[in-house]
Amino acid sequence: MIFERTEFKQAKGIWLKDYEGELNRTALFKTTVPKGENTFLHIAGQSTYQVFINGEFVFFGPSRASHGFYRVDNLNIEQYLTKSENELCVLVCGYHCHSFYLVSELAFFMCELSDGDKVFAPTGTDAWQSYLYEQKLQKVERYAYQRTFCEVYDFTSLNPLENGKEATQIVYDNFDDTLITREVSYPSFPYEGKKAIIDQGKVQKSDTPRIFSPWWLCNVGKEYTGFLPKDIDFSQTSLLGGLELVSEKGNVSSIESNSFVTIEMNNNITGLIKLEVEVKNDTTLCITFDELLTDGRVDYARMDCANIITFKLKGGRKYSLLTAEPYTFKYASVISLGGEMGISSFGVIRTDFNENEIIKKLKDTADEQIRRIYQAGVETFRQNTYDIYMDCPSRERAGWLCDSFFTSRVEYLMSGKSRVEHAFLSNFLMGGQYPRIPNGMIPMCYPADHIDENFIPNWAMWYVLELDEYLNRTGDREFIDDAKDRIYGLLEYFKGFENKNGLLEKLKGWVFVEWSKCNDLTQDINYPTNMLYYKLKKTVSSLYDDKELDIEAEKLKDAINNESKIGLFYCDNSVYNEHGVANLSGEITETAQYYAFFTGVADKEQSKELWDIMINDFGPERKQNNKWENIHFSNAFIGNYLRLDLLKEAGLKEKLEENIRGYFDYMAKTTGTLWEYDSTCASCNHGFASHILVWLDYLGYLEDR
């Protein structure tokens, strides 16, 4: 079954009248709840919401779904109802904004409470008061191309959770057949405080102002939604771009006027940033953050996104501040531009996979490397599986295919279930044709808005490979049968790009092999892509007992082996010349060899010499000894991972462990999480990288809790 429908008994969807369809509007909804022994909160919304009871944070949601579908949360809130009458506040951010993180749809809020058979406080009635949450500014910069908006708050007139402008409700009554169950487990939202203050000093005007103007920030409009720079009411990047931080010794218990402190967390962490401050004089408080330090400083734009939160605060008050969205960082600078203030606490409410659901642990070992790598794997897994499989919990929070192939193995290993995987895979199958991509193609990431009409044909193939492993894990044949039309639609799409030998050529979209030289060699005939196509056909043949497809796959395998070899090695691509003849480019990558063996195009017995070179001469040491200079190096994603998986499947435990230490210990030491690349130029917390836990388990390092 793709999904399970649910419904509200009385509630209707509501929003703020006169503000529907606007970008980045935030609403505050309030009601009172009596004390009860079995009180449940049933809630849904678009885009995101936070629940507070008597001012205490309770929940962040929802779990994401496909266009036109909304997952419903059902929360037992008995423990929070400590008074005879309890104030229930729900802060809803309605972004209505194209992104890879959240789909652009009309904002709404839907809620009711129950105690046994009794239903009370349904939305759409006068039980709820509605307010425009003016404290959170609307016209601000986008946070990133892949996510929505930055957070800027003005608390000089109103405090957090204080009523803003009262608003009339508009009632929506069109949610039939769109409400579905949450599926994934509920997080526990533990709080984790800072490790230490590692730097402090003054803020001064910079002699070399930094201009942050990525293409996506300057080109918002009708298609790519956001606010143009000229229309923004408050630009955090312009403010901080003109300043620099200068370290000085001082009193770390308070931040003086125009000063800062830099905070270190125990490791790279994801969640809602929370801090308690006492402000002596009016100030603008900025928090910049990142996963690592760059030249000793927090670089808020390292990943081409604006890692900044801003609060305008009134002097003479104490504030409990909480971000509306989760962010990822190991280091944060807290900057006071104006008055003096004290910080009584700084930390994160974690938004990640519930640790209580994990059934595996590391065996007792004195091996510090293995302990570090294991813990980094666990952190990376938990932070990337909040509601779907994410590529990273920071820059994108997007549900990317291929990444998910690896993360899915980790979920099953670490929890004994595939709940997140089912929710993730089902999102791709719920609706009809995906907006803005060709008929038959499967999106590269989803739920997402692909307004540039881009897609990765390779990632659609990985979706099918994951379906096969999902079936082996769960035995859920019904789900596979429900996916059949979608899968054969994909095959029909690819059929239009086959040449006379069955090889795919001149594929459209973003043909992606991995983050290395491979991606410069994707046209006209890319052999790693065709190797994956071979495995796709073999997989579909097996899933649906399609013997004709198996014959096609074997012919494709022969064509690859006959056409792509240069000596022992597989060349990456052929290019058509001016006479219409396809010739090998001569370019050879380490990753192409891994694809050949991973997909079954090559066999370690029949290609023993190539296998021995690949196993013994490639790997983490090759950048030092520079063997095979003419063969381009792999990167972490996904070449190194294919290599390690081949070592596992071949039973080469000693080599596997040696490579694990070589590839991952420096990552674990640096951030406590595992990275997208083999360097710090991108995300330092990427979901697929948690697959290290699968290999550690194979090596015998894990046991049941």
C-alpha positions as CSV (number, residue, x, y, z in Angstrom):
1,M,0.0,0.0,0.0
2,I,1.4,3.4,-1.0
3,F,-0.2,5.3,1.8
4,E,-3.0,5.2,4.4
5,R,-5.7,7.9,4.4
6,T,-7.0,9.5,7.6
7,E,-9.4,12.3,8.5
8,F,-10.4,14.8,11.1
9,K,-13.8,14.4,12.7
10,Q,-14.7,18.1,12.8
11,A,-11.8,20.3,12.0
12,K,-11.5,22.3,8.8
13,G,-8.4,23.9,7.3
14,I,-7.9,27.6,8.1
15,W,-5.6,30.5,7.3
16,L,-5.5,34.2,7.8
17,K,-7.9,36.1,5.6
18,D,-6.3,38.6,3.2
19,Y,-2.9,36.9,3.5
20,E,-3.6,33.7,1.6
21,G,-1.0,32.9,-1.1
22,E,1.5,35.4,0.2
23,L,5.2,34.5,0.5
24,N,6.7,33.9,3.9
25,R,3.7,34.7,6.1
26,T,3.7,33.4,9.7
27,A,0.6,32.9,11.7
28,L,0.0,32.3,15.4
29,F,-3.1,30.3,16.4
30,K,-4.2,30.0,20.1
31,T,-6.8,28.1,22.1
32,T,-7.2,26.8,25.6
33,V,-7.2,23.1,26.6
34,P,-8.5,21.7,29.9
35,K,-6.4,19.2,31.9
36,G,-7.1,15.7,30.7
37,E,-5.8,12.2,31.2
38,N,-6.0,11.0,27.6
39,T,-5.9,14.2,25.5
40,F,-4.6,13.9,21.9
41,L,-3.7,16.7,19.5
42,H,-4.5,15.9,15.9
43,I,-2.8,18.4,13.6
44,A,-1.8,19.1,10.0
45,G,-0.5,22.1,8.2
46,Q,1.5,23.7,5.4
47,S,4.4,24.6,5.4
48,T,5.8,23.9,8.9
49,Y,4.5,24.4,12.4
50,Q,5.6,24.4,16.0
51,V,3.4,23.5,19.0
52,F,3.8,25.2,22.4
53,I,1.8,24.4,25.6
54,N,2.0,27.0,28.4
55,G,5.0,28.5,26.5
56,E,6.9,25.2,26.4
57,F,8.0,23.8,23.1
58,V,6.2,20.5,22.4
59,F,6.5,19.6,18.7
60,F,7.8,20.5,15.2
61,G,6.1,19.2,12.1
62,P,4.7,18.0,9.8
63,S,6.2,15.0,8.1
64,R,6.4,15.8,4.4
65,A,4.3,14.3,1.6
66,S,3.8,14.7,-2.1
67,H,2.1,17.6,-3.8
68,G,-1.6,17.7,-2.7
69,F,-1.2,15.3,0.3
70,Y,-0.7,16.2,3.9
71,R,0.4,13.9,6.8
72,V,-1.5,14.2,10.1
73,D,0.3,14.1,13.4
74,N,-1.5,12.6,16.4
75,L,0.2,13.6,19.7
76,N,-0.6,12.5,23.3
77,I,-0.2,15.9,25.1
78,E,-1.4,14.8,28.6
79,Q,2.0,15.3,30.2
80,Y,2.0,19.0,29.2
81,L,-1.5,19.8,30.5
82,T,-0.4,20.8,34.0
83,K,-3.0,23.5,34.7
84,S,-6.8,23.4,34.8
85,E,-6.7,25.6,31.7
86,N,-3.7,25.4,29.4
87,E,-2.7,27.8,26.6
88,L,-2.0,25.9,23.3
89,C,-0.2,28.0,20.7
90,V,0.7,26.8,17.2
91,L,3.1,28.9,15.2
92,V,2.7,28.1,11.5
93,C,5.1,29.3,8.8
94,G,3.4,29.5,5.4
95,Y,6.3,29.9,2.9
96,H,4.4,29.4,-0.4
97,C,7.8,29.2,-1.9
98,H,9.5,27.0,-4.5
99,S,12.3,24.8,-2.9
100,F,13.8,21.4,-2.6
101,Y,12.8,21.3,1.0
102,L,9.1,22.1,1.0
103,V,6.7,22.2,-2.0
104,S,5.0,25.5,-2.8
105,E,1.4,25.2,-1.8
106,L,-1.2,27.4,-0.1
107,A,-0.6,27.7,3.7
108,F,-3.2,26.2,6.0
109,F,-3.6,25.0,9.6
110,M,-5.9,22.2,10.7
111,C,-6.3,20.9,14.2
112,E,-8.7,19.3,16.7
113,L,-8.3,17.7,20.2
114,S,-9.8,14.6,21.6
115,D,-10.3,12.9,24.9
116,G,-11.7,9.5,24.3
117,D,-14.8,9.9,22.1
118,K,-15.0,13.7,22.9
119,V,-13.7,16.0,20.2
120,F,-13.1,19.7,21.1
121,A,-11.4,22.9,19.8
122,P,-11.7,22.1,16.1
123,T,-10.3,24.7,13.7
124,G,-12.9,26.4,11.6
125,T,-14.8,27.3,14.8
126,D,-14.5,30.2,17.2
127,A,-12.4,28.0,19.5
128,W,-9.2,29.4,18.0
129,Q,-7.9,32.9,17.9
130,S,-5.8,33.8,14.9
131,Y,-3.0,36.4,14.7
132,L,-0.5,37.6,12.1
133,Y,2.8,36.9,13.7
134,E,4.4,40.3,12.9
135,Q,7.4,39.5,15.1
136,K,8.8,37.4,12.3
137,L,9.6,39.6,9.3
138,Q,8.2,38.7,6.0
139,K,10.4,40.4,3.4
140,V,13.8,38.9,4.0
141,E,16.4,37.0,2.0
142,R,16.1,33.4,1.0
143,Y,18.2,31.1,3.1
144,A,19.4,29.0,0.1
145,Y,18.4,28.0,-3.4
146,Q,17.2,24.7,-2.0
147,R,15.4,26.0,1.1
148,T,13.0,28.8,1.9
149,F,13.6,32.0,3.8
150,C,16.0,33.3,6.4
151,E,14.7,34.1,9.9
152,V,14.6,37.7,11.1
153,Y,12.6,38.7,14.2
154,D,11.7,42.0,15.7
155,F,10.8,41.6,19.4
156,T,11.2,45.3,20.3
157,S,7.4,45.7,20.5
158,L,6.1,42.2,21.1
159,N,7.7,39.2,22.8
160,P,7.9,35.7,21.4
161,L,4.4,34.0,21.3
162,E,2.8,37.3,22.2
163,N,-0.3,38.1,20.1
164,G,0.3,40.1,17.0
165,K,-2.2,41.6,14.7
166,E,-5.6,39.8,15.1
167,A,-6.7,38.3,11.9
168,T,-10.0,37.0,10.5
169,Q,-9.9,33.3,9.5
170,I,-10.6,32.0,6.1
171,V,-11.9,28.4,6.1
172,Y,-11.0,25.8,3.6
173,D,-13.2,22.8,3.2
174,N,-11.5,20.9,0.4
175,F,-9.2,18.3,2.2
176,D,-11.1,15.2,1.2
177,D,-8.8,12.4,0.2
178,T,-5.7,14.5,0.8
179,L,-5.0,13.7,4.5
180,I,-2.7,10.7,5.2
181,T,-1.0,9.1,8.2
182,R,2.4,10.2,9.4
183,E,4.0,6.8,9.2
184,V,7.4,7.6,10.8
185,S,8.1,7.5,14.5
186,Y,7.9,10.6,16.6
187,P,11.1,12.3,17.8
188,S,11.8,13.0,21.4
189,F,13.3,16.5,20.9
190,P,16.1,16.3,23.4
191,Y,17.9,19.5,24.3
192,E,21.7,19.7,23.9
193,G,23.7,22.6,25.2
194,K,27.0,24.1,24.1
195,K,30.3,22.5,24.8
196,A,32.4,25.6,25.3
197,I,32.9,29.3,24.3
198,I,36.1,29.2,22.3
199,D,36.5,32.8,21.2
200,Q,35.3,36.3,21.9
201,G,36.0,39.9,20.9
202,K,34.8,43.1,19.3
203,V,32.8,43.8,16.1
204,Q,34.1,46.5,13.9
205,K,33.6,47.9,10.4
206,S,35.4,45.9,7.7
207,D,37.9,47.6,5.3
208,T,36.9,44.9,2.7
209,P,33.1,44.4,2.9
210,R,31.8,41.1,1.8
211,I,29.1,41.0,-0.8
212,F,26.9,37.9,-0.7
213,S,25.1,37.9,-4.0
214,P,24.6,34.3,-5.4
215,W,22.6,34.1,-8.6
216,W,19.6,32.6,-6.9
217,L,19.3,35.5,-4.5
218,C,19.4,38.1,-7.2
219,N,17.1,36.4,-9.7
220,V,13.9,35.7,-7.7
221,G,10.7,36.4,-9.4
222,K,7.5,34.7,-10.7
223,E,9.2,31.4,-11.4
224,Y,11.8,31.2,-8.6
225,T,9.9,32.7,-5.7
226,G,11.4,35.2,-3.2
227,F,11.9,38.9,-2.6
228,L,14.2,40.9,-4.8
229,P,17.1,42.6,-3.0
230,K,15.4,46.0,-3.6
231,D,12.2,44.8,-1.8
232,I,13.9,43.3,1.2
233,D,13.1,45.1,4.5
234,F,16.1,43.7,6.3
235,S,19.2,42.2,4.7
236,Q,21.3,40.1,7.2
237,T,24.1,39.5,4.6
238,S,24.4,43.2,3.9
239,L,24.6,44.0,7.6
240,L,27.2,41.4,8.5
241,G,29.1,41.7,5.2
242,G,30.3,45.1,6.3
243,L,31.6,43.9,9.6
244,E,34.5,41.9,10.9
245,L,35.2,40.1,14.2
246,V,38.3,40.8,16.1
247,S,39.3,38.5,19.0
248,E,40.0,40.0,22.4
249,K,40.1,38.6,25.9
250,G,37.1,39.5,28.1
251,N,34.2,38.4,30.3
252,V,32.6,35.3,28.6
253,S,29.6,35.5,30.9
254,S,28.3,38.5,28.9
255,I,28.6,40.1,25.5
256,E,29.5,43.8,25.6
257,S,28.2,46.4,23.1
258,N,29.3,45.5,19.6
259,S,30.9,42.3,20.7
260,F,30.7,38.5,20.0
261,V,31.4,35.1,21.4
262,T,32.0,31.9,19.3
263,I,30.5,28.7,20.7
264,E,31.4,25.1,20.0
265,M,29.0,22.3,20.2
266,N,30.0,18.7,21.1
267,N,29.8,17.7,17.4
268,N,28.0,18.8,14.3
269,I,24.3,18.9,15.3
270,T,20.9,19.6,13.8
271,G,17.9,21.2,15.5
272,L,16.1,24.3,16.5
273,I,18.5,26.9,17.9
274,K,17.5,27.9,21.4
275,L,19.1,30.5,23.7
276,E,18.2,32.4,26.8
277,V,19.4,36.0,27.0
278,E,19.1,39.0,29.2
279,V,19.4,42.3,27.3
280,K,20.6,45.4,29.1
281,N,20.3,47.8,26.2
282,D,18.5,47.7,22.8
283,T,20.4,45.5,20.4
284,T,20.4,43.5,17.2
285,L,21.4,40.0,18.0
286,C,22.8,37.9,15.1
287,I,23.7,34.3,15.2
288,T,26.0,33.0,12.4
289,F,26.8,29.3,12.2
290,D,28.5,26.6,10.2
291,E,29.7,23.0,10.4
292,L,33.3,24.0,10.8
293,L,35.6,27.0,11.2
294,T,37.2,28.6,8.2
295,D,40.4,30.4,9.1
296,G,39.3,30.4,12.7
297,R,35.9,32.1,12.0
298,V,32.3,31.0,11.3
299,D,31.8,31.5,7.5
300,Y,28.0,31.9,7.3
301,A,28.1,31.6,3.4
302,R,30.5,28.7,3.0
303,M,27.9,26.5,1.3
304,D,26.3,29.3,-0.7
305,C,23.6,29.7,1.9
306,A,22.9,32.4,4.5
307,N,23.6,30.7,7.9
308,I,22.3,33.7,9.9
309,I,19.5,34.3,12.4
310,T,18.7,37.8,13.6
311,F,16.7,39.1,16.5
312,K,16.0,42.7,17.3
313,L,15.6,43.0,21.0
314,K,14.5,45.5,23.6
315,G,16.7,46.4,26.5
316,G,15.7,45.6,30.1
317,R,14.2,42.2,29.1
318,K,14.9,38.5,29.3
319,Y,14.2,36.5,26.2
320,S,13.8,32.8,25.5
321,L,14.6,32.6,21.7
322,L,13.9,29.7,19.4
323,T,14.3,29.4,15.7
324,A,11.3,28.3,13.6
325,E,13.4,25.9,11.5
326,P,16.2,23.3,12.1
327,Y,19.7,24.2,11.2
328,T,23.0,22.3,11.3
329,F,26.3,23.5,12.8
330,K,29.2,22.7,15.1
331,Y,30.2,26.4,15.6
332,A,28.1,29.5,16.2
333,S,29.0,33.1,16.7
334,V,26.6,35.2,18.8
335,I,27.0,38.8,17.9
336,S,25.5,41.8,19.7
337,L,25.2,44.9,17.5
338,G,24.3,47.6,19.9
339,G,23.7,46.9,23.5
340,E,25.2,44.6,26.2
341,M,23.6,41.3,27.0
342,G,24.2,38.1,28.9
343,I,23.7,34.6,27.7
344,S,22.4,32.1,30.3
345,S,22.1,29.2,27.9
346,F,22.7,28.3,24.3
347,G,21.9,25.0,22.6
348,V,19.7,23.0,20.3
349,I,16.4,21.2,20.5
350,R,17.4,18.2,18.3
351,T,15.2,17.3,15.4
352,D,16.3,13.9,14.4
353,F,15.6,10.1,14.4
354,N,14.5,9.1,17.9
355,E,17.5,7.5,19.7
356,N,15.2,5.1,21.5
357,E,14.3,3.5,18.2
358,I,17.9,2.4,17.6
359,I,18.5,-1.3,18.4
360,K,22.2,-1.6,17.6
361,K,25.2,-0.3,19.5
362,L,29.0,-0.5,19.3
363,K,30.6,-3.4,21.1
364,D,33.0,-2.4,23.9
365,T,36.3,-1.5,22.2
366,A,39.4,0.5,23.1
367,D,39.8,1.4,19.5
368,E,39.4,5.2,19.4
369,Q,39.2,5.4,15.6
370,I,36.4,2.9,15.4
371,R,34.5,4.6,18.3
372,R,34.8,8.0,16.5
373,I,33.7,6.7,13.1
374,Y,30.8,4.7,14.6
375,Q,29.5,7.8,16.6
376,A,29.9,10.0,13.5
377,G,27.8,7.4,11.5
378,V,25.1,7.4,14.1
379,E,24.9,11.2,14.2
380,T,24.8,11.4,10.5
381,F,22.0,8.8,10.3
382,R,19.9,10.4,13.0
383,Q,20.2,13.9,11.7
384,N,19.2,12.9,8.1
385,T,16.1,10.8,8.9
386,Y,13.7,13.1,10.7
387,D,10.7,12.5,8.4
388,I,12.2,11.4,5.1
389,Y,15.7,10.5,3.9
390,M,17.6,13.7,3.4
391,D,20.8,14.4,1.6
392,C,21.8,16.9,4.3
393,P,20.0,18.5,7.2
394,S,21.5,21.8,6.5
395,R,21.7,23.5,3.0
396,E,18.9,21.5,1.5
397,R,16.9,19.1,3.8
398,A,15.9,17.4,0.5
399,G,14.8,13.9,-0.3
400,W,17.4,12.8,-2.9
401,L,17.4,9.5,-4.6
402,C,20.6,7.5,-4.7
403,D,21.5,8.9,-1.3
404,S,18.5,7.1,-0.1
405,F,19.6,3.8,-1.5
406,F,22.5,3.8,1.0
407,T,20.5,5.4,3.9
408,S,17.8,2.8,3.6
409,R,20.2,0.0,4.5
410,V,21.2,1.9,7.6
411,E,17.6,2.5,8.8
412,Y,16.8,-1.2,8.6
413,L,20.1,-2.2,10.4
414,M,19.8,0.4,13.2
415,S,16.0,0.2,13.8
416,G,14.9,-3.1,12.4
417,K,12.2,-1.3,10.4
418,S,11.8,0.6,7.2
419,R,9.3,3.2,8.3
420,V,11.1,6.3,7.0
421,E,11.9,4.4,3.8
422,H,8.3,3.6,3.1
423,A,7.3,7.2,3.7
424,F,10.1,8.4,1.5
425,L,9.4,6.0,-1.4
426,S,5.7,6.5,-1.2
427,N,6.0,10.2,-1.7
428,F,7.3,9.5,-5.2
429,L,4.2,7.4,-6.1
430,M,1.3,9.4,-4.6
431,G,0.2,11.8,-7.3
432,G,0.0,11.8,-11.0
433,Q,2.6,13.3,-13.3
434,Y,5.3,15.3,-11.5
435,P,5.2,19.0,-12.3
436,R,7.9,20.3,-14.6
437,I,9.7,17.1,-15.6
438,P,9.2,14.9,-18.6
439,N,6.5,12.3,-18.7
440,G,7.8,9.0,-17.4
441,M,10.8,10.4,-15.5
442,I,11.1,10.2,-11.7
443,P,12.3,13.4,-9.9
444,M,15.8,13.5,-8.6
445,C,14.6,14.6,-5.2
446,Y,11.1,14.9,-3.8
447,P,8.9,16.4,-2.3
448,A,10.3,19.4,-4.2
449,D,9.6,22.0,-6.8
450,H,11.7,21.5,-10.0
451,I,10.9,24.9,-11.5
452,D,14.0,24.7,-13.8
453,E,12.7,21.5,-15.2
454,N,15.9,19.7,-14.3
455,F,16.2,16.0,-13.4
456,I,18.8,13.3,-13.0
457,P,18.0,10.3,-15.2
458,N,20.6,8.2,-13.2
459,W,18.8,8.8,-9.9
460,A,15.5,7.5,-11.3
461,M,17.4,4.2,-11.9
462,W,18.6,4.2,-8.3
463,Y,15.0,4.5,-7.2
464,V,14.2,1.1,-8.8
465,L,17.4,-0.5,-7.3
466,E,16.2,0.7,-3.9
467,L,12.7,-0.8,-4.5
468,D,14.3,-4.1,-5.0
469,E,16.2,-4.0,-1.7
470,Y,13.1,-2.6,0.0
471,L,11.2,-5.7,-1.1
472,N,13.9,-8.0,0.3
473,R,13.9,-6.1,3.6
474,T,10.1,-5.9,4.1
475,G,8.4,-8.5,1.9
476,D,6.0,-5.7,0.9
477,R,5.0,-7.1,-2.5
478,E,1.9,-4.9,-2.6
479,F,4.0,-1.7,-2.7
480,I,6.1,-3.1,-5.6
481,D,3.0,-3.9,-7.5
482,D,1.6,-0.4,-6.9
483,A,4.9,1.0,-8.3
484,K,4.8,-1.1,-11.5
485,D,3.1,1.5,-13.8
486,R,5.6,4.1,-12.7
487,I,8.6,1.9,-13.3
488,Y,7.5,0.8,-16.7
489,G,6.8,4.4,-17.6
490,L,10.4,5.1,-16.7
491,L,11.6,2.3,-19.0
492,E,9.4,3.7,-21.8
493,Y,11.1,7.1,-21.3
494,F,14.6,5.6,-21.6
495,K,13.6,3.6,-24.7
496,G,13.6,6.8,-26.7
497,F,17.3,7.3,-26.0
498,E,18.5,3.8,-27.0
499,N,20.8,3.5,-30.0
500,K,20.9,0.4,-32.3
501,N,23.0,-1.5,-29.7
502,G,20.6,-0.7,-26.9
503,L,23.0,1.8,-25.3
504,L,21.5,5.1,-23.9
505,E,23.0,8.1,-25.7
506,K,22.5,11.9,-25.5
507,L,20.4,11.7,-22.4
508,K,18.7,14.9,-21.4
509,G,18.7,16.5,-17.9
510,W,21.6,16.4,-15.5
511,V,23.4,13.1,-16.2
512,F,25.2,12.5,-12.9
513,V,27.7,9.8,-12.1
514,E,29.5,11.2,-9.1
515,W,31.3,14.3,-7.8
516,S,34.5,13.9,-9.7
517,K,35.9,14.0,-13.2
518,C,33.2,11.5,-14.1
519,N,30.7,14.4,-14.4
520,D,32.7,16.0,-17.2
521,L,32.4,12.8,-19.2
522,T,28.6,12.2,-19.4
523,Q,28.0,12.7,-23.1
524,D,27.4,11.4,-25.7
525,I,27.4,7.7,-24.6
526,N,28.3,7.4,-20.9
527,Y,29.2,3.9,-19.9
528,P,28.8,4.1,-16.1
529,T,25.2,5.3,-16.8
530,N,24.7,2.4,-19.2
531,M,26.1,0.0,-16.6
532,L,23.4,1.3,-14.2
533,Y,20.8,0.9,-17.0
534,Y,21.9,-2.7,-17.3
535,K,21.3,-3.2,-13.6
536,L,18.0,-1.4,-13.8
537,K,16.7,-3.7,-16.5
538,K,17.9,-6.8,-14.6
539,T,16.2,-5.5,-11.5
540,V,12.9,-4.8,-13.2
541,S,13.0,-8.1,-14.9
542,S,13.4,-9.8,-11.5
543,L,10.7,-7.7,-9.8
544,Y,8.1,-8.3,-12.4
545,D,9.3,-11.6,-13.9
546,D,9.9,-9.9,-17.3
547,K,12.0,-12.4,-19.3
548,E,12.1,-10.1,-22.4
549,L,13.7,-7.4,-20.3
550,D,16.3,-9.8,-19.1
551,I,17.3,-10.6,-22.7
552,E,17.6,-6.9,-23.4
553,A,19.8,-6.4,-20.3
554,E,22.2,-9.1,-21.4
555,K,22.5,-7.6,-24.9
556,L,23.3,-4.2,-23.2
557,K,25.9,-5.8,-21.1
558,D,27.6,-7.3,-24.1
559,A,27.5,-3.9,-25.9
560,I,29.2,-2.1,-23.0
561,N,31.9,-4.7,-22.7
562,N,32.5,-4.7,-26.5
563,E,32.6,-1.0,-26.9
564,S,34.0,0.7,-23.8
565,K,37.3,-1.0,-23.0
566,I,40.7,0.5,-23.3
567,G,43.1,-2.3,-22.5
568,L,42.0,-3.6,-19.0
569,F,40.0,-0.5,-18.1
570,Y,36.5,0.8,-18.9
571,C,36.6,4.1,-20.6
572,D,33.9,6.6,-19.3
573,N,32.4,7.8,-22.6
574,S,32.2,7.9,-26.3
575,V,31.8,11.2,-28.2
576,Y,30.3,11.6,-31.8
577,N,32.6,13.3,-34.3
578,E,31.6,15.5,-37.2
579,H,31.0,12.4,-39.3
580,G,28.5,10.9,-36.8
581,V,30.9,8.2,-35.6
582,A,31.1,7.6,-31.8
583,N,34.7,7.3,-30.6
584,L,36.0,6.5,-27.1
585,S,37.2,9.7,-25.4
586,G,40.2,8.0,-23.9
587,E,39.3,9.3,-20.4
588,I,39.3,6.7,-17.6
589,T,38.1,7.2,-14.1
590,E,38.4,5.1,-10.9
591,T,34.7,5.3,-10.4
592,A,33.8,3.8,-13.8
593,Q,35.6,0.6,-12.8
594,Y,33.6,0.5,-9.6
595,Y,30.3,0.9,-11.5
596,A,31.3,-2.0,-13.7
597,F,31.8,-4.4,-10.9
598,F,28.9,-3.0,-8.7
599,T,26.4,-3.4,-11.5
600,G,27.6,-6.9,-12.6
601,V,28.8,-5.7,-16.0
602,A,32.3,-6.9,-14.9
603,D,33.1,-10.0,-13.0
604,K,36.0,-10.3,-10.6
605,E,36.9,-13.8,-11.9
606,Q,36.7,-13.0,-15.6
607,S,38.4,-9.6,-15.1
608,K,40.8,-10.7,-12.4
609,E,43.7,-8.4,-13.4
610,L,41.4,-5.3,-13.4
611,W,39.9,-6.4,-10.1
612,D,43.3,-6.8,-8.5
613,I,44.4,-3.4,-9.6
614,M,41.2,-1.8,-8.4
615,I,41.3,-3.5,-5.0
616,N,45.1,-3.1,-4.3
617,D,46.2,0.0,-6.2
618,F,43.1,2.2,-5.7
619,G,41.7,3.6,-2.4
620,P,42.5,6.3,0.2
621,E,46.3,6.0,-0.2
622,R,46.4,6.6,-4.0
623,K,46.4,10.4,-3.7
624,Q,49.7,10.0,-1.9
625,N,51.4,7.3,-4.0
626,N,49.7,8.5,-7.2
627,K,49.6,5.1,-8.9
628,W,47.9,5.0,-12.3
629,E,48.3,8.8,-13.0
630,N,46.1,8.6,-16.0
631,I,43.1,7.4,-14.1
632,H,41.0,10.1,-12.4
633,F,40.3,9.8,-8.7
634,S,37.0,9.0,-7.2
635,N,35.2,11.2,-4.6
636,A,33.2,10.1,-1.6
637,F,29.9,10.2,-3.4
638,I,29.5,7.6,-4.7
639,G,32.8,6.1,-6.0
640,N,34.4,5.5,-2.6
641,Y,31.1,4.0,-1.4
642,L,30.9,1.6,-4.3
643,R,34.5,0.6,-3.7
644,L,33.8,-0.2,0.0
645,D,30.6,-2.1,-0.8
646,L,32.6,-4.2,-3.3
647,L,35.2,-5.0,-0.7
648,K,32.4,-6.1,1.7
649,E,30.7,-8.3,-1.0
650,A,34.1,-9.9,-1.8
651,G,34.7,-10.7,1.9
652,L,37.9,-8.6,2.0
653,K,37.5,-7.6,5.6
654,E,41.0,-6.4,6.3
655,K,41.1,-4.2,3.3
656,L,37.6,-2.9,4.0
657,E,38.6,-1.9,7.6
658,E,41.8,-0.3,6.4
659,N,39.9,1.8,3.8
660,I,37.3,2.8,6.4
661,R,39.9,4.2,8.7
662,G,41.6,6.0,5.7
663,Y,38.5,7.6,4.3
664,F,36.5,8.5,7.5
665,D,38.5,9.1,10.6
666,Y,39.6,12.6,9.7
667,M,35.9,13.5,9.0
668,A,34.9,12.1,12.4
669,K,37.7,14.0,14.1
670,T,36.7,17.3,12.4
671,T,32.9,17.5,12.7
672,G,31.7,14.3,14.4
673,T,29.7,13.6,11.2
674,L,30.4,12.2,7.7
675,W,30.7,14.3,4.6
676,E,29.3,14.7,1.0
677,Y,32.8,15.0,-0.5
678,D,36.2,13.8,0.7
679,S,36.9,17.5,1.5
680,T,35.1,20.3,3.4
681,C,33.9,22.1,0.3
682,A,30.3,21.0,0.7
683,S,28.0,19.4,3.3
684,C,29.8,17.9,6.3
685,N,26.7,15.9,7.3
686,H,25.3,13.8,4.4
687,G,22.8,11.0,5.0
688,F,24.2,8.4,2.6
689,A,27.5,8.6,4.5
690,S,25.9,6.8,7.5
691,H,26.3,3.6,5.5
692,I,29.5,3.2,7.3
693,L,27.4,1.6,10.0
694,V,26.5,-1.3,7.7
695,W,30.2,-2.0,7.0
696,L,31.1,-1.8,10.7
697,D,28.3,-4.3,11.5
698,Y,29.7,-6.6,8.8
699,L,33.1,-6.3,10.4
700,G,31.6,-7.4,13.7
701,Y,31.8,-4.2,15.6
702,L,28.1,-3.8,16.3
703,E,25.8,-5.8,18.6
704,D,22.1,-5.7,19.7
705,R,21.3,-3.3,22.5
